[in-house]
């Protein structure tokens, strides 16, 4: 009878501790959920107010989020792009973009990328992007998050400085302006992103402006 009494007390004690432990676990889980909810809200506020474009894509490359800075930077509203492939990638850069995405989906922890993309109006934009994989609760890669800075002005300044240095060198190495002018025209056009250019001079004998020389990008289709 003493053994039975001790067993009953032990079971009663164990049950009491189990109930207490379950209560503590439930309270801890509730606190964790509230903390997670608050953290998610803060994260959403940061994403929505960020001056950097931030967007996410699912495993298939379809957009799942597109913050206000992305709307301002590229020109597309979130309602226009969600559920669709990234519209900012030019056709000639699509293969490269797909390779970056596949590297992240294969497990690469992050990628830094500088390149050229396009806005909704078709104008080019130079970007500095940081890409990283998104993971689900099981730790499997489920998508990609991208943070983008617009570095167009910085790149334009770099190209302008490079152009000035090259023009200075060409002038210093040439014997006459006429000899070096074709190379100067090409250098200036390439630095400014122009597909063609021309130098015109005043023809004194004919009293009119005449074309002295032209340059065009061989790969561009130029209307004559």
Order of alpha helices (4+ residues) and beta strands (2+ residues): alpha-beta-beta-alpha-alpha-alpha-beta-beta-beta-alpha-alpha-beta-beta
